[in-house]
Amino acid sequence: MLNVLSPSPFTVQPVLMGYNTALIAGILLLVASCFTLNHSLTLLRSGEKAVGTVIMLEKSTDTDNESVTPIFRFTTRSNEEYTFGHIVSTDPPAWDIGEKGTIIYDPANPSQAKLLTYFSVFSETIFCVAFALPLIVFGGGSYIARYIFRVTAGKGERMAVV
């Protein structure tokens, strides 16, 4: 049996290693989400906008279905043309050839353009937070549970962690 009432809350016990790993991974993902959020907000503040036109629908085949990614062409303020594929593939196609959309890009790196939609701009942040929060709750919950067990346990009692 493992003793949860160890003097240091950071003592690594074999059973708790998974909780610690989950907590550390969750914290790292949360930090990464802060960086991606900052990058997205910087792009929104200092990026330039252009109108992009769908010039092609690129087909991609998965194991059991086929989807379509719109390929946009846009012109920067310095009259340079760029193309990029939207991050979302759909079936049926959400875009038609010739349709227009608002593009946002970093003037220093126009090849990293994004379609100006909530999901396109904040998708990295959304995914990092979506994975970080459950890991933090799962990993951090073990420390909270050990604290509660320590407080509620009688003197000299030993508690097992499962």
ABEGO torsion letter per residue (X at the ends): XBBAABABAABBBAAAAAAAAAAAAAAAAAAAAAAAAAAAAAAAAABBBBBBBBABBBBBBBAABBBBBBBBBBBBAAGBBBBBBBABBBOBBABBBGBBBBBBBBAABAAABBBBBAAAAAAAAAAAAAAAAAAAAAAAAAAAAAAAAAAABBBGBBBBBX
